[in-house]
Amino acid sequence: MKATGIVVEYNPFHNGHKYHLEKAKKLNPENVIIAVMSGDFVQRGEPSIIDRWTKTEIALKNGVDMVVELPVFYSAQSAEIFAKGAIGILNELRCSTLVFGSESGDVEELKRISSLQESEEFKIKLKERLKEGNSYPTAHSLTMKEVLGESELNSNDILGLEYIKAIKYWKSSIVPQTLKREKVGYHDTNIIGEFASATKIREQLKKNQEIKNIVTEESYEILKRYNKFTYMENFYPLIRYELIKNYKNLFEIQDMEIGFENRLYENAVKYLEYQEFLKSISNRRYTLGRTQRVLLHTLLGLTEDITEKVKSTIPYVKILGFNKKGREYLNYLKSFENNKIITSYKKMNEIFTSEICSLIEFNEESSKIYRLINNYKDYKAPIIFREEENNE
């Protein structure tokens, strides 16, 4: 059996995601489609607007064959670590192809740029631009222009480059395939026909505005019943507590630069409202995404030490749900030795080392923190989707 991997957040699932899914199936018609999906926290350093199990249900109803969780120690990180974790998991699942969206739609050009970025000249120039006080995206863009003569890359192209680098890092045989992103961009706030970005849809949901025409029917039916959409500001009292309580240990937090912990502490004491606090800590070097990731890492206790442990190995693979085709592929995978796949936490301590068990527990504790705000039903086993039930 063969599988095609897609890396998703489904925050929430919309018509653009359906387009991506259908194209992945068309490019690889005989393959099982496996989505490695961010759980309760996502790459921009925010909580997912809906919980991981609801996202899994929507994904399966829209045609994904298997949903696998991207643990929070990957999902809430920079593009490099996010991509390394996602590709590493798809590699463990023996995927033969990866289908991702990009602004350029040219996988060979992305491969070329990826190779050039590995040159010493590029790395040196990038460090110089960072020392000047630029944020990483700005420094990256300036270095691209200076060394490679390339124009600025957009969000999905940058992530695509990281996927290609990660495939090389894991020495994987996964073949990358890209689709040109159409209609709307990652951060666009326009609605074009039946397409809108996830950013726009989250905004619509927050304002209690209609989204029926810009999400799939299956997604809409679940979202209209969902009554606990979750946002970063909901967690501010908890974040504030951690910044004040654990001030002396903030230097251990992943992505925390020297001195930034003082700025966070002082403004956490000062500001009661999240938006005022966020505005007060922003600066040229820290993008919104990076700032939010530092806050999220603080909330969850995600340290540099934990990050180092997971950068060079995939500790485990957690299945969130599957359909009949996905179950067949799961049974196929179980025939291989050194299988890292888990479908429940029974006998976990007998299967994995104590270090891996601690990482599993870290991810689950992070979801418990999410449930302090959004108390969803936590399943103990994967969701099994039966197509005949969806047709009734």
N, C-alpha and C positions, 0 to 999 in steps of 0.2 A: 504494500500500500504506500501511496505517496501523499504528502501534505504540503499545503501552501500556508505560510504564515502571514498574518497582518498584525500590526502593532496599533492599538487603539486605546482611547480613553472613554469614548461614548458618553460624553458629559454635556448633554445627553445625545442619544442616537438620533440622527436626522437624515434627510434625503441625500445629502452629500456622502454620508457613510454608506447608505444603501447603494449608491452609485459605485463607490469604491469596492464594496463587497461583490456586486454583480460583475464588475470588470475583472476582479481577481478570479472569480469562477470561470469567466469566459477565457481568460488567459491560460487557465489550468483546469480544464473541464472535468478531468477524472479525479482530481485531488480533493482530499478532505481540507476544509478551511478551518484553521486554528487561529483564534484571536487571543493574543496575549494582551491583557487589559489591566490598566491601572485600577486599583481597588477603591478604597474610600478616600484616598488623597491623590492629587494629580500633579503633573510636572510643573505647573506654574506656581506651586507652593500654596495650593488651595484645597479645601475639602471638595470632593466631588459633590455636585448638586444633588445627586441621588446616590443611594448606597450601592455597594458592589453586587448584591444579590438581585436587586431590581435591574441593574444594568445587564447582568447575565441573562435574566429572563427576557429582556427586550432583544438582546443580541441573538439568542436562540430562536425567538419568534420571527426574526428578520432573516434567518437563513445561515447563521454561523453554525458550524458543526461541533466545535469545541471551544469553550472559553477557559482560559488559564489566567490566574491572577499574577500581575506584576507586583511583587511585594513592595511595601512602602519605602524600603531602603533603596529601591531603584526608582520607583514611580515619582517620588518627590525630590528628584535630584536634577542636576544639570543635564543638558542634552547628551553629553558624552556618557555619563553613568546610566542614564535612562536607557539609551540605545544599547549599551553594553549588556545590561541586564535583560532587556527584551530579546535581543538576538541570541544571547546565551541560552535563554529558556527555549526559544524556537529550535536552536541547535540540539538541545537535549531531547526535544520532541521529534528529531530527525526530519525536519521540514526540508524540502528540496528547493523551494522558491520562497521569496519574500516579495510582496506587492505593497508599495507605498506611494502616497501622493507627493508631488513636488511641483513647485512653480515652473521649473524648467522643462520637466517631462523628458529629460535626456539623461539616461542612466550612464551612458558612456562618458559624457562630459563630467558628471559627478564623480565617476571613477578617476578621471584624469586629474580633477582638482584635488581629490582625496590624496592621490599619490604626491602631488606637488606640495601639499600641506605638511607632508612628513619630512620635507627637507629641513636641514639645520638652519638655513637662511630664514625660512618662514618662521620657525620656532623662536629664533633670536629676535626678529623684528616684532613678533607678537608680544614677547616679554617686554620689549622696549615701550610699546604702545600702552601696555598695562601699567607700567611704572609711571607713565605720564598722568595716570589718574583716570584713564578711560575705562568704561565698563567693558566686560568681555565682548559683547556683540559689536560695540563700536571699535574696539581694538582689532577684532577679527576682520571687520569690514575694511579698516584702514590698511591692514596688512595685506588683505586680498588685492586691493588696488595697487599697493606699492610693489609687491613681489610678483604677483600673478597677472596684474593688469586686468583684474576682473571687477565687474561692478558688484554692488552690494547684493548679498544673497538674502533671500527671504526665509521665514521660519521653517517651512517644510523642506527646502533645499538644504538648509543647515542640518536638520535632523536626518535627511537622506545621506549626507556625507558621513554622519556619525554611524548610521546603519552599516555603510560600506566599510568603514574603519573597524567596526565591531566584528563584522564577518571575517576580516583579516585577522583580528586579534584572536578570535576563537579557532582560527584555522579551519573554518567551516566551509562546507561545499555548497551552502545555500547560494542560489543564484538570485541577485536582486533584479526586480522589475519595477519600473515606475510609471505612474499615470500622471499626466499633466493636470494640475489643479485648475478647475474651470469655475466660471461664474463668480464666486466670492472667495476672498482671501481669509486667512486664519483669524485676523482681528477685525475684519470688515463688519460694519454695523448696518450695512444696506441689505435689503431683501430683494433678490432678483428672481422673479417668478416663484418657483417652489423651493428655491435654495437660499439658505442663510447660514452664517457661521454659528458654531456652538456658542461663541461669545454673545452674539445677538440673541440667540434663543434663550440663554440664561437670563439676559436682560429682560426679555419679554415675560418670562416666567416670574421674575422678581416683581414686575409691575402688574402681574396678573392679566397680561394681555394675550390675545389669541395666537396660537402656534399651529393650528390644525393643518394649514396648507404647507408648512415648511418642515414637518416631520412625517415619518411613515405612519400609516394607520395603526400598526401594532404598537409603535412607540406612543402615539397620542392616547390610545385607550388606557395605557398604564399611567402615563404622566398626568392625565386629567383626574385620576383617582389619588394621586400621590399628594400628601398634605404636609410634607416636612422638607421642603427644599432647603438646602444647607449652604451657608455662605461663610466666608472667612471671619466676618465681623462677629458671627455667633460665638466664635471661640476666643474672642479678645479677652474676656475676664480670665480664662484659663491661661492664655499666653502671658498676660500681665502678671498673674500669680507666679508663673515659672520664672519670668525675667527678674522679679523682685526676690523671690525665695532662693533661687539658685544662681544669683548674680556672680558669686565667686567662682563658679564652675562653668560659666558660659564660654570660656575660651576653648573648652573641649568640643563645642558644638560644630558640626559639619558646616563649612562655608563661612564661619565666623572669622573675620579679619581682626587683627590686633587693634584694639581701641574701639571697635564698633560696639562691643558689649557695653561700654560705658554710655554710649549714646542711647542704646536701647533701654538700659536701666533707668537713666535719668528721665527719659520721656515716658516710660511706662508709669513711673511714679507721678508724673505731671498730668497726663491726659486720661480722661475717663472714656472718651469716644474713640473708636478704632480709626476712623478716617482722619481725625486730627493727629493721632499718634503716627499713622502711616506717613502723613505729609511731613511731620517733624523729623522723621528719620531718613527721609529720601535724600539722596545726593547723586552727583554725576556718575560716580563709580558704580553704584548699585542700581541695577535695573529693578523695575517693580517685581518681576518674576524672581530675581535673586533675593531681594529683600523679603518677599513672602516666604521663600524657601527657608531662609534663616529663621524666621519666626515659627514656621511649621516644624523645623528641626528642633527648635527649642521646646515647643509644646510636646513633641513626641520623645525627646531625649535622644535624637539621632546624632551620634557623635562621629568624629573623624575615625575613631577606632572601629566602629561598626562598619563604616563605609569601606575602610581598608580591607576588612575581612571578606566583603562580598564583591570587590572589584575584580578579583582574579579567579573566582570560582562561582558556579551556580550551586547554592546549597541544597535547594529542593525545588520541586515543581508542583504547585497546588492547583488541582482541577476544580473549577467552579460549576461547570455544567457541560452537558453534551446532548446530542440527539442520537438517533440510531446509527448514523454513519460515524459519528464521533466515538460512540461506544465501541464499534468494530475496530476503529483505529487504536483506541486505548487498549483493547485486548491484544492487538498486534504488538504494541509497544512493550507490553508486559513480558513478552517472550525474550527480550534482551536483558543481558546481565547489567549490573550497576545502575539499575533503574532508580531515579530520584523522585519518581512520581508519587504523590500522595492524594488520596481522595477523602481521607478522614484522619483524625488525630489519635485514633485508637492504636495502642502499642507503639506510639511515636518514639518513646524512649528506648525501645528495643531495636528500632530500625535505624535511628540516626544517632550520631555522636551528641554529646551534651552541648557542644558549641553550635551545631546546626539546630538543635532543639531550642536553644536560647534565641536564635534568629527567627524561628517560627513563632515563638512566644512573643517576640518583639512586634512582629507584624500583627498578631492577634490582639495584643495590648493596645496597639495604635487604633485598631478598629473599635475597641472598647471605649477609647477616648472619643472617637467619632460618635459613638452611640450615646455619650453623655448629652449630646445635642440632638441627634437624630436616632431615636431608640428603635431601630429596625429589628425585624426578626432575623436572627443569625442561624443559618442552616448548618447542620453538622455533617452533611454529605452533599455531593454535587446535585444541582438541579438536573433532572432527566426530562428532556423535552420530547413529547410524543406528538408527531405532526397531526395525527388523526384528531387529537384533542383540540388542536388549534383550528381545525376546519369545522368543528361542530358549532 
